[in-house]
């Protein structure tokens, strides 16, 4: 896809910097950007920022015709730290696996996948495909257990004194006396685990001195081991397991059942893969954290620290900060059930990494869709600002082409109302949607898909039952009987205009026009031409219609509701 030379959004600025730095470090080679994900539980929408930030930069580099690799390291050789809450098929018995690699933990009951890690990786991989994210996945279990990192492990152990000295600067460093940094709350700390922080482990000191490597036990597979001795010349390592009491001596130059501790593992991989760009969450960016310390340790492996912007947390409207170890935390797959990939990509593309934002699973999703549709229209007519055009371009597609989109993108709030009122009856939904624009009617629901399906899923799974719309079966005789003459007149004006205004635009004009006509003004009078009392009259009229149609003060937009109910039934319920 063509990229405007005037684009100056945050993605382009990072792409400029990354290309320049890559040429300095490895001229002529593909640019390498990276993400790290720990499949310790559901990979949530906060973790998605770890992927989308480098994805957008990598995609911009591809648009410029350059070769680029986006690596996603699956931190599936991390230890299983705790049993997440609220996961189907998982109970307290999974606690017996704490300390094992994630790939050695059984998948939730009923899963089609061979282990815990693969179960959660699969959901994320499917979501990334739907979002158009192209990446090279790297299993850290495969890397470690096949001996790929053997030389790096031995190198780290040979230089363990230097590593320990670097880490020790931060162990003893006191925080500056000025403004203390706000501590992460529990949810933020939990979210840090999902990003691969792995509790910021920096190794342990035992009888063998400081050691940056943890063997997994040869008997129980847990990492509750202590290195008791190590011989540099022979690479002979002895350890004991505090969990089961097992002890053994191995040669590290042929042993593949263990891993470097996190604060050493991460910079080792930067050097090994030649990573030029990798963002990190705020949990990694405080003084003494893995990203900062890694910047010094990476030199021991002959590498350089990547360009690494800090990214802010992502929230959910109506929910607390996301945490992958607590039940009910929305994942990218959950988001894609209620919104099209273009909208989700746009939410990540339009905000700089250090800006926090929220993803809506409540009524706010309708406003977000309205905002997106307005931007879509402005881009089409050429009136959008350059940065907005860039964010839109990154949302609708990638360097490989545009993502599939809804042929007739009707307003999300309209589709949600139709799905709400029709309760799964597709023929009724098609009838209503076909009447929205009689001059260019929709003839099949496929024209409104997948947006219609997303709106229907939102109504069915995220709107409380007491907020759903149920149209009255019979007229409210008591209310109709109690109406004063002015109210009866307003209903007559509406009913008289139904037939000739039976379209979305026509009914909109009609329901807003009735109170104006009653007050002696033209139906098309603008707000500037009307006294403020008209707004009050409109609200009163709308409340009356809602009560007569659905028995409540509010509901879906009245024009959509009227179309959904149908002319004959509207006339019956309004007392004609």
HELIX and SHEET records of a PDB file:
HELIX    1   1 UNK A   10  UNK A   25  1                                  16    
HELIX    2   2 UNK A   48  UNK A   63  1                                  16    
HELIX    3   3 UNK A   92  UNK A   97  5                                   6    
HELIX    4   4 UNK A  102  UNK A  104  5                                   3    
HELIX    5   5 UNK A  116  UNK A  130  1                                  15    
HELIX    6   6 UNK A  140  UNK A  145  1                                   6    
HELIX    7   7 UNK A  150  UNK A  158  1                                   9    
HELIX    8   8 UNK A  160  UNK A  172  1                                  13    
HELIX    9   9 UNK A  186  UNK A  194  1                                   9    
HELIX   10  10 UNK A  198  UNK A  200  5                                   3    
HELIX   11  11 UNK A  262  UNK A  273  1                                  12    
HELIX   12  12 UNK A  282  UNK A  284  5                                   3    
HELIX   13  13 UNK A  290  UNK A  297  1                                   8    
HELIX   14  14 UNK A  298  UNK A  301  5                                   4    
HELIX   15  15 UNK A  332  UNK A  338  1                                   7    
HELIX   16  16 UNK A  341  UNK A  349  1                                   9    
HELIX   17  17 UNK A  364  UNK A  381  1                                  18    
HELIX   18  18 UNK A  386  UNK A  396  1                                  11    
HELIX   19  19 UNK A  412  UNK A  422  1                                  11    
HELIX   20  20 UNK A  426  UNK A  436  1                                  11    
HELIX   21  21 UNK A  438  UNK A  440  5                                   3    
HELIX   22  22 UNK A  445  UNK A  448  5                                   4    
HELIX   23  23 UNK A  451  UNK A  462  1                                  12    
HELIX   24  24 UNK A  465  UNK A  467  5                                   3    
HELIX   25  25 UNK A  477  UNK A  482  1                                   6    
HELIX   26  26 UNK A  485  UNK A  497  1                                  13    
HELIX   27  27 UNK A  499  UNK A  501  5                                   3    
HELIX   28  28 UNK A  504  UNK A  518  1                                  15    
HELIX   29  29 UNK A  527  UNK A  529  5                                   3    
HELIX   30  30 UNK A  533  UNK A  550  1                                  18    
HELIX   31  31 UNK A  558  UNK A  565  1                                   8    
HELIX   32  32 UNK A  567  UNK A  573  1                                   7    
SHEET    1   A 3 UNK A  31  UNK A  37  0                                        
SHEET    2   A 3 UNK A  68  UNK A  74  1                                        
SHEET    3   A 3 UNK A 136  UNK A 139  1                                        
SHEET    1   B 2 UNK A 204  UNK A 206  0                                        
SHEET    2   B 2 UNK A 209  UNK A 211 -1                                        
SHEET    1   C 2 UNK A 213  UNK A 215  0                                        
SHEET    2   C 2 UNK A 258  UNK A 260 -1                                        
SHEET    1   D 3 UNK A 225  UNK A 231  0                                        
SHEET    2   D 3 UNK A 236  UNK A 241 -1                                        
SHEET    3   D 3 UNK A 247  UNK A 251 -1                                        
SHEET    1   E 2 UNK A 280  UNK A 281  0                                        
SHEET    2   E 2 UNK A 310  UNK A 311  1                                        
SHEET    1   F 2 UNK A 314  UNK A 317  0                                        
SHEET    2   F 2 UNK A 357  UNK A 360  1                                        
SHEET    1   G 2 UNK A 397  UNK A 398  0                                        
SHEET    2   G 2 UNK A 401  UNK A 402 -1                                        
END                                                                             
